[in-house]
Amino acid sequence: MATTMKFDILIRPVITEKSLKLVDEKNQYTFVVSSFSNKTDVKKAIEKKFKVNVLKVRIVSVEGGRVLWGKRRISGRKKDYKKAIVTLKSSDSIDLFKVK
């Protein structure tokens, strides 16, 4: 298996009502991560990219849902992906998740 580089691990932040509520209440940030990454890789990537201290990382495998499209209602599936919920030290924060 090929090793992943640190810049390949974090794909994008998840910005939803629930994730913003986690930021406000528990200082937890949510990211979509590479399907080959593990907790240690995610922790190192977050600490290096955002210069913060990570206390805890939880990873959830999300199964892609069923979709229908077109007049004939052709069915398919969305991709499966991994989501990481990262808890930071109370004094740290990531500016991507700030709502103006």
Stockholm file with secondary structure:
# STOCKHOLM 1.0

chainA/1-100         MATTMKFDILIRPVITEKSLKLVDEKNQYTFVVSSFSNKTDVKKAIEKKFKVNVLKVRIVSVEGGRVLWGKRRISGRKKDYKKAIVTLKSSDSIDLFKVK
#=GR chainA/1-100 SS CCCCCHHHHEEEECCSHHHHHHHHHHCEEEEEECTTCCHHHHHHHHHHHHCCCEEEEEEEEECCCEEEETTTTEEEECCCEEEEEEEECTTCCCGGGCCC
#=GC SS_cons         CCCCCHHHHEEEECCSHHHHHHHHHHCEEEEEECTTCCHHHHHHHHHHHHCCCEEEEEEEEECCCEEEETTTTEEEECCCEEEEEEEECTTCCCGGGCCC
//
